[in-house]
Amino acid sequence: MIDKTKSKKCKPLKYRFLYIVIVCVLLSCEPQPPRRPVLQKSHSFLDQTIALNKALLLQETALIKAYMEKDSLNEYSSSPHGFWYKYERKGAANYTPGSGDKVFYTYEVFSLENQVLYTQTDIGAQAYLVDKQDLLPGLANGLKLMHAGDKVSFLFPSHSLYASAGDQHKIARNQPLQITIQLNQILKKNESN
């Protein structure tokens, strides 16, 4: 015969043992500390990029200065935006475009070797809403220096225009350029509405 009292005692003992094991397992599990990011020396890549860009800018500036020395009959002015320019013709107007004004202009693009890359016919007449539309930074900043009727030749380092991409056609990567702009008309913001 089976002793029923003995089997009843065993069951609670089994459960107690199982309960103790579960509690021990749960208490022994510590939450894992948060993982720290893997340290990468990204600043070294950034430092290399900065050094390469500075070297490229020095090289392009040297090319532009050599161009201006060859063109010694003309006087170039420097812009706070990092480009140089000379007046081919000055207009009679005394107003330069401001934010929200609409300007109408034509331009042509040359290499620093005076090779025509794009003519006015290739590009066509242009309109630009100052500071309200996207435009190459060099062109946008150059137009703000001009008066209606001015014709100005600008010497731009590549970072002001197409930078390392070029235009995928005639303008190479990291190519400084000469761009001659004719500003035909300025519509002041309150006049263009």
JOFEN-V766388 format. One record per residue. N is the residue number from 1. RES is the residue in one letter. OMEGA is omega in whole degrees, 0 to 359 (none if undefined). BURIAL is # if it has 24 or more other C-alpha atoms within 12 Angstrom, else .. Layout:
N	RES	OMEGA	BURIAL
N	RES	OMEGA	BURIAL
This chain:
1	M	182	.
2	I	180	.
3	D	184	.
4	K	179	.
5	T	180	.
6	K	181	.
7	S	178	.
8	K	178	.
9	K	182	.
10	C	182	.
11	K	179	.
12	P	178	.
13	L	178	.
14	K	181	.
15	Y	177	.
16	R	179	.
17	F	179	.
18	L	178	.
19	Y	179	.
20	I	180	.
21	V	181	.
22	I	180	.
23	V	179	.
24	C	180	.
25	V	181	.
26	L	180	.
27	L	181	.
28	S	179	.
29	C	176	.
30	E	173	.
31	P	181	.
32	Q	177	.
33	P	180	.
34	P	180	.
35	R	177	.
36	R	179	.
37	P	176	.
38	V	182	.
39	L	175	.
40	Q	181	.
41	K	181	.
42	S	180	.
43	H	178	.
44	S	176	.
45	F	179	.
46	L	178	.
47	D	179	.
48	Q	180	.
49	T	179	.
50	I	180	.
51	A	179	.
52	L	180	.
53	N	177	.
54	K	179	.
55	A	179	.
56	L	179	.
57	L	177	#
58	L	180	.
59	Q	180	.
60	E	178	#
61	T	177	#
62	A	178	.
63	L	180	#
64	I	179	#
65	K	176	#
66	A	177	.
67	Y	181	#
68	M	178	#
69	E	178	.
70	K	180	.
71	D	188	.
72	S	179	.
73	L	181	.
74	N	179	.
75	E	180	.
76	Y	174	#
77	S	177	.
78	S	180	.
79	S	175	.
80	P	180	.
81	H	174	.
82	G	174	#
83	F	182	#
84	W	181	#
85	Y	174	#
86	K	179	#
87	Y	172	#
88	E	179	.
89	R	178	.
90	K	177	.
91	G	182	.
92	A	184	.
93	A	180	.
94	N	182	.
95	Y	173	.
96	T	185	#
97	P	177	#
98	G	181	#
99	S	179	.
100	G	176	.
101	D	177	#
102	K	180	#
103	V	177	#
104	F	187	#
105	Y	170	#
106	T	177	#
107	Y	175	#
108	E	188	#
109	V	179	#
110	F	168	#
111	S	177	#
112	L	174	#
113	E	180	.
114	N	174	.
115	Q	179	.
116	V	177	.
117	L	177	#
118	Y	178	#
119	T	176	.
120	Q	179	.
121	T	178	.
122	D	187	.
123	I	182	.
124	G	179	.
125	A	184	.
126	Q	173	#
127	A	183	#
128	Y	175	#
129	L	191	#
130	V	179	#
131	D	181	.
132	K	179	.
133	Q	176	.
134	D	177	.
135	L	177	.
136	L	185	.
137	P	180	#
138	G	179	#
139	L	181	#
140	A	180	#
141	N	178	#
142	G	180	#
143	L	181	#
144	K	179	#
145	L	190	#
146	M	173	#
147	H	176	#
148	A	182	#
149	G	179	#
150	D	169	#
151	K	188	#
152	V	173	#
153	S	181	#
154	F	173	#
155	L	186	#
156	F	167	#
157	P	187	#
158	S	183	#
159	H	178	#
160	S	185	#
161	L	188	#
162	Y	176	#
163	A	188	#
164	S	181	.
165	A	190	.
166	G	177	.
167	D	178	.
168	Q	179	.
169	H	186	.
170	K	182	.
171	I	184	#
172	A	176	.
173	R	176	.
174	N	182	#
175	Q	172	#
176	P	187	#
177	L	169	#
178	Q	178	#
179	I	179	#
180	T	184	#
181	I	172	#
182	Q	178	#
183	L	187	#
184	N	185	#
185	Q	173	#
186	I	173	#
187	L	179	#
188	K	186	.
189	K	182	.
190	N	179	.
191	E	187	.
192	S	180	.
193	N	none	.
